[in-house]
């Protein structure tokens, strides 16, 4: 496989883990460790890290090395505000063109989330959570909205200013399922109010307010 293809593979994996907060803010990403883990050359890892640097997902340390970008309380607030704008818009579009197949997919993601939590697989639960929100966006069938969401590099909130946590999984599961249920009943107001509470709770948890 060509170096650029291998670099893209590493990039996709690192980006997914950063956005799902499996790689927490401030964590150093060592080229040799990731090269060994992904069974690729250090050159491929360096290319992936350089790409992530350009997307502002990682930063270059003062003494060298790549680190997952840390977030301030204001970053958390602005991320919540942006996610709220985009995801509420997606729910409104979804309500205008009901899609039972999409709701079945969301139900399946909820089941995957519960299964991962039950098995103690935190990484898989984070992936399922991220997939739930991405599916809401993609299900709106608006290419520009999806493009904006993806290019915004919006992370989840499974961290408390640098420390990974997932102790609110039961409530997260309930909120996800309530959103899907409200969409099935074409109750846009309930779906949106639940999403707002879900995102606000994520912000408060990340800031250590709850």
C-alpha positions in Angstrom: 0.0 0.0 0.0 1.3 3.5 -0.9 2.5 5.8 1.9 -0.3 8.3 1.1 -2.9 5.6 1.5 -1.3 4.5 4.8 -1.1 8.0 6.0 -4.8 8.5 5.3 -5.7 5.3 7.2 -3.8 6.7 10.2 -5.3 10.1 9.8 -8.9 8.7 9.8 -8.2 6.6 12.9 -6.6 9.4 14.8 -9.2 11.9 13.9 -12.0 9.5 14.9 -10.4 8.9 18.3 -9.7 12.6 18.9 -13.3 13.6 18.1 -14.7 10.9 20.3 -12.3 11.9 23.0 -10.7 8.5 23.2 -7.5 10.5 22.8 -7.9 13.2 25.4 -6.8 16.8 25.1 -3.1 17.3 26.0 -2.2 13.7 25.2 1.1 13.3 23.3 0.9 11.4 20.0 4.3 9.7 19.5 5.2 8.9 16.0 7.0 5.6 16.8 4.2 4.3 19.0 1.5 5.0 16.4 3.7 3.6 13.6 4.0 0.3 15.6 0.3 0.3 16.5 -0.9 0.9 12.9 1.9 -1.2 11.3 3.0 1.7 9.1 6.1 3.8 8.7 6.8 6.8 10.8 6.6 8.9 7.6 3.0 7.8 7.2 2.2 8.8 10.8 4.0 12.1 10.4 1.9 12.9 7.3 -1.3 12.1 9.2 -0.2 14.3 12.2 0.7 17.1 9.8 -2.8 16.9 8.3 -4.4 17.0 11.8 -2.2 19.9 12.7 -3.6 21.8 9.7 -7.1 21.0 11.0 -6.2 22.4 14.4 -7.0 19.1 16.1 -3.4 18.7 17.3 -0.7 21.2 18.2 3.1 21.1 18.0 4.6 21.3 21.5 7.1 23.9 22.5 9.8 21.3 22.8 8.6 19.3 19.8 6.2 16.5 19.4 2.5 16.5 18.6 -0.3 16.8 21.2 -4.0 16.6 21.1 -5.3 20.2 21.3 -6.5 21.2 24.8 -9.7 23.0 25.2 -10.6 25.9 27.4 -14.0 26.5 29.0 -14.8 29.0 26.3 -14.0 26.4 23.6 -16.5 24.0 25.3 -19.1 26.6 25.3 -18.6 27.6 21.7 -18.6 23.9 20.6 -21.9 23.3 22.4 -23.4 26.4 20.7 -22.3 25.3 17.3 -23.5 21.7 17.7 -26.8 23.0 18.9 -27.3 25.2 15.8 -26.3 22.4 13.4 -28.1 19.5 15.1 -31.3 21.4 15.8 -31.4 22.4 12.1 -30.9 18.7 11.2 -33.8 17.7 13.4 -36.0 20.3 11.7 -35.1 19.0 8.3 -35.7 15.4 9.4 -39.1 16.3 10.6 -40.0 17.6 7.2 -39.2 14.4 5.4 -39.8 11.4 7.7 -37.5 8.5 7.1 -38.4 5.3 9.0 -35.2 3.5 7.7 -33.1 6.3 9.2 -34.8 6.0 12.5 -34.2 2.2 12.5 -30.5 3.0 12.0 -30.6 5.3 14.9 -32.3 2.7 17.1 -29.5 0.2 16.1 -26.8 2.7 17.1 -28.6 3.1 20.4 -28.5 -0.7 20.9 -24.8 -0.7 19.9 -24.1 2.0 22.5 -25.9 0.1 25.2 -24.1 -3.1 24.3 -20.6 -1.5 24.4 -21.4 0.1 27.8 -22.6 -3.2 29.2 -19.4 -4.9 28.0 -17.3 -2.1 29.4 -15.9 -1.1 26.0 -15.6 2.6 26.5 -14.0 3.3 23.1 -16.8 1.5 21.3 -19.4 3.5 23.3 -17.7 6.7 22.4 -17.7 5.7 18.7 -21.4 4.8 18.8 -22.2 8.2 20.5 -20.4 10.1 17.8 -22.0 8.0 15.1 -25.5 8.8 16.5 -25.0 12.5 16.1 -23.3 12.2 12.7 -26.2 10.1 11.5 -28.7 12.8 12.6 -26.7 15.3 10.5 -26.3 13.0 7.4 -29.9 11.9 7.7 -31.0 15.4 7.0 -29.9 14.9 3.4 -28.3 18.3 3.1 -24.8 18.0 1.7 -23.8 21.5 2.7 -24.9 20.9 6.3 -23.0 17.6 6.4 -19.9 19.2 4.9 -20.0 22.0 7.5 -20.4 19.5 10.3 -17.5 17.4 9.2 -15.2 20.3 8.5 -15.9 21.9 11.8 -14.2 18.9 13.6 -16.7 18.9 16.4 -15.7 16.7 19.3 -18.0 15.0 21.8 -17.9 16.0 25.5 -16.6 12.7 27.1 -14.0 14.6 29.0 -13.6 17.0 31.9 -11.0 19.5 30.8 -8.5 16.8 29.9 -9.8 13.7 31.6 -11.8 11.1 29.8 -15.1 10.1 31.5 -18.2 8.2 30.6 -20.1 8.0 33.8 -23.3 9.5 32.4 -23.9 6.7 29.9 -27.3 5.7 31.2 -28.6 9.3 30.8 -27.0 9.6 27.4 -28.7 6.5 26.3 -32.1 7.7 27.5 -31.7 11.0 25.8 -30.7 9.4 22.5 -33.6 7.1 22.6 -36.0 9.9 23.5 -34.9 11.9 20.5 -35.5 8.9 18.2 -38.9 8.3 19.8 -39.9 11.9 19.4 -38.9 11.8 15.7 -41.1 8.7 15.2 -44.0 10.5 16.7 -43.2 13.6 14.6 -42.9 15.6 17.8 -40.2 18.1 16.7 -40.5 20.2 19.8 -39.7 17.2 22.1 -36.9 16.1 19.9 -35.3 19.5 19.9 -35.8 20.2 23.6 -34.3 16.8 24.5 -31.3 17.5 22.2 -30.7 20.9 23.8 -30.8 19.4 27.3 -28.4 16.6 26.1 -25.9 19.1 24.8 -26.1 21.5 27.8 -25.6 18.6 30.1 -22.5 17.6 28.1 -21.1 21.1 28.4 -21.8 21.2 32.2 -20.2 17.8 32.7 -17.1 18.7 30.7 -16.7 21.9 32.8 -17.2 19.9 36.0 -20.4 21.7 37.0 -22.3 18.5 37.5 
